[in-house]
Amino acid sequence: MNIAQFKAAVNCSTVFFDENMGASYFTYNSENPHLVWVEDTRAIAYKHNLIKSAGFKGIYWENPYCLLEGNWEALTAIYKKA
């Protein structure tokens, strides 16, 4: 279970992937409805594949915390295919 899945589970929700946005999210209600966008393996893989398809050689990622919980495995798989 990654961090996004854990946070969603704590809030009795499920992490979904929006194919159009290339991003993962979950929703929950407390006093108000919340929509939470998260960087999980699917979202990071989507972004890296988009960058590679545009012909860029790589990117700089500002927030190292989003590269946790299996995301390194996704990146490794992407770049081994190159």
C-alpha positions, 0 to 999 in steps of 0.5 A: 500500500502506498501513501496515497492508498493509505490516506484514501483508506483512512478516509474510506475512499479509493484512489482512482486514475483519471486517464484524461488528466493523467493523474490519480485522485481520491475524494472524501467528505468531512464537513465539506467534500474534498478532492485530493490529487496524488502523485502515485506510480500511475501518475508519475509513469504517465508524466514520464511517458508523456515527457519521453514521447515529446522527445525530452531526455529527462526532467527535474523533480522538485519534490523528492517525497513524491518518488516514494512507495514503488515509484522508483520501480515504475521509473526504472521500468520506463527507462529500461525500455528506452 
